[in-house]
Amino acid sequence: MSAPGELAGLRALVTGGGSGIGLATARLLAARGADVAVLDLDPAPATAPLRGYRADVADDISVRAAVSAAGTALGGLDILVNNAGIGAAGTVEDNNDEEWHRVWDINVLGIVRTTRAALPLLRASERAAVVNTCSIAATAGLPQRALYSATKGAVLSLTQAMAADHIAEGIRVNCVNPGTADTPWVGRLLAAAEDPEAERAALTARQPMGRLVSAEEVAAAIAYLASPAAGSVTGTALAVDGGMAGLRLRPRGGDAPDRSS
């Protein structure tokens, strides 16, 4: 796993780095020795030693300008973390075409735009790595998440295709699949629920470990995938979900042996 100083000399760019998982990741990369730039609609929380740049991943001109400015300030780029994204709730009936286009434009094309702008810099690096923030929603059917899940399924497939396309250029591409994380976005989701306390209890209960994932735990997984320690890891999705994807537990309190195959 990554260790303090392991990223010394490496230059990193984190989108959506002004809050939540993105900010936790930017801070951890910096603590591990990297020189880190943050792209966000509001980069103000990314204080020194982080370098903040305002950018909208839904706007190609904005992305290209910010990536260029960050690359110049950093003197190149070794690590790209595509973390910017938004959520959506509802079944296929509940979001209109405009909302489908908006969420897809940010969650999927945002990765395309940022990576496309960063590729010339990454190609010049001897330790290039791209890490995309995906989701448990890419691999498990979650209720009331049709639009969000569709975009994250696309991120998973895109990650694997990018890994195949750029492996010969020495660029590794992986993603992390967090379970429900205790982030500002989830906080807003809970605040909008009819019964926020009941909704939080339900989200917590569906995670085998019995608690939400922390932003810092996801950041640690991203830091590993971005580091030289993961030099032979590419095209991989690393679950940080408290066992949600792989475990099938009996209801808590049951004492009968599980004889299912």
Residue pairs with C-beta under 8 A, 6 or more apart in sequence:
1 220
1 224
1 229
2 32
2 220
2 223
2 224
2 227
2 229
3 32
4 31
4 32
4 33
5 32
5 33
6 32
6 33
6 227
6 228
6 229
7 29
7 32
7 33
7 34
7 79
7 223
7 226
7 227
8 32
8 33
8 34
9 33
10 33
10 34
10 35
10 78
10 79
10 127
11 34
11 35
11 36
11 37
11 74
11 75
11 76
11 77
11 78
11 79
12 26
12 29
12 34
12 35
12 36
12 37
12 77
12 78
12 79
12 80
12 81
12 226
13 36
13 37
13 38
13 39
13 67
13 70
13 71
13 74
13 77
13 79
13 80
13 81
13 114
13 118
14 22
14 25
14 26
14 29
14 36
14 37
14 38
14 39
14 81
14 83
15 22
15 38
15 39
15 40
15 55
15 57
15 81
15 82
15 83
15 84
15 110
15 114
16 22
16 39
16 40
16 57
16 83
16 84
16 85
16 133
17 23
17 25
17 26
17 36
17 38
17 39
17 40
17 43
17 46
17 50
17 52
17 81
17 83
18 38
18 40
18 41
18 42
18 43
18 44
18 45
18 46
18 52
19 40
19 45
19 183
19 184
20 181
20 183
20 184
20 185
20 215
21 83
21 133
21 178
21 181
21 183
21 215
21 218
21 219
21 222
22 38
22 40
22 81
22 83
22 84
22 133
23 38
23 45
23 46
23 215
24 215
24 216
24 218
24 219
25 81
25 83
25 218
25 219
25 222
25 223
26 36
26 38
26 46
26 50
26 81
27 50
27 219
28 216
28 219
28 220
28 222
28 223
29 36
29 79
29 81
29 223
29 226
30 36
30 49
30 50
32 223
32 227
34 78
34 79
35 49
35 51
35 74
36 49
36 50
36 51
37 50
37 51
37 52
37 53
37 70
37 73
37 74
38 46
38 50
38 51
38 52
38 53
39 53
39 54
39 55
39 57
39 63
39 66
39 67
39 70
39 84
39 114
40 46
40 52
40 53
40 54
40 55
40 84
41 54
41 55
41 56
42 54
43 52
43 53
43 54
44 52
46 52
51 70
51 73
51 74
53 66
53 69
53 70
54 62
54 66
55 62
55 63
55 65
55 66
55 67
56 62
56 63
57 63
57 84
57 106
57 109
57 110
57 111
57 113
57 114
58 102
58 105
58 106
58 109
58 110
60 113
63 110
63 113
63 114
63 117
64 113
64 117
67 114
67 117
67 118
67 121
68 117
70 77
71 77
71 118
71 121
76 121
76 124
76 125
77 118
77 121
77 122
77 125
77 128
78 122
78 125
78 126
78 127
78 128
78 129
79 128
79 129
79 130
79 131
79 226
80 114
80 115
80 118
80 122
80 129
80 130
80 131
81 130
81 131
81 132
81 133
81 222
81 226
82 110
82 111
82 114
82 115
82 130
82 131
82 132
82 133
83 132
83 133
83 222
84 106
84 110
84 114
85 106
85 107
85 110
85 133
85 151
86 102
86 103
86 106
86 107
86 185
87 103
87 148
87 185
87 189
88 95
88 99
88 103
88 145
88 147
88 148
88 151
89 144
89 145
89 148
89 189
90 144
90 145
90 146
90 147
91 144
91 146
92 146
92 147
94 144
94 146
95 103
95 146
95 147
99 147
100 147
103 147
103 148
103 151
104 150
104 151
104 154
107 148
107 151
107 152
107 154
107 155
108 151
108 154
108 155
108 158
111 132
111 155
111 158
112 158
115 130
115 162
118 130
119 166
119 171
122 128
122 130
122 166
122 169
122 171
123 169
123 170
123 171
125 170
125 171
126 170
127 228
127 231
128 169
128 170
128 171
128 172
129 171
129 172
129 173
129 174
129 225
129 226
129 227
129 230
130 162
130 166
130 171
130 172
130 173
130 174
131 173
131 174
131 175
131 176
131 222
131 225
131 226
132 155
132 158
132 159
132 173
132 174
132 175
132 176
133 155
133 175
133 176
133 178
133 218
133 222
134 152
134 155
134 156
134 159
134 175
134 176
134 177
134 178
134 237
135 148
135 149
135 152
135 155
135 177
135 178
136 142
136 177
136 178
136 179
136 180
136 239
136 241
136 244
136 245
137 145
137 148
137 149
137 152
137 153
138 149
138 152
138 153
138 155
138 156
138 177
138 237
139 156
139 177
139 237
139 245
140 244
140 245
141 149
142 149
155 175
156 175
156 177
156 237
159 173
159 174
159 175
159 235
159 237
160 235
162 173
163 172
163 173
163 174
163 234
163 235
164 235
166 173
167 234
167 235
172 225
172 230
172 231
172 233
172 234
173 234
173 235
174 225
174 230
174 233
174 234
174 235
174 236
174 237
174 238
175 236
175 237
175 238
176 218
176 221
176 222
176 225
176 237
176 238
176 239
176 240
177 237
177 238
177 239
177 240
177 241
177 245
178 213
178 218
178 240
178 241
179 207
179 212
179 213
179 239
179 240
179 241
179 242
179 244
179 245
180 186
180 203
180 206
180 207
180 212
180 213
181 212
181 213
181 214
181 215
181 218
182 212
182 213
182 214
182 215
183 215
186 203
186 212
189 199
190 196
190 199
190 200
190 203
193 199
203 212
204 210
204 211
204 212
206 244
207 213
207 241
207 242
207 243
207 244
208 242
208 243
208 244
208 247
208 249
209 242
209 243
210 242
211 242
213 240
213 241
213 242
217 240
218 240
221 238
221 240
224 230
224 238
225 233
225 236
225 238
239 245
239 246
243 249
250 256
250 258
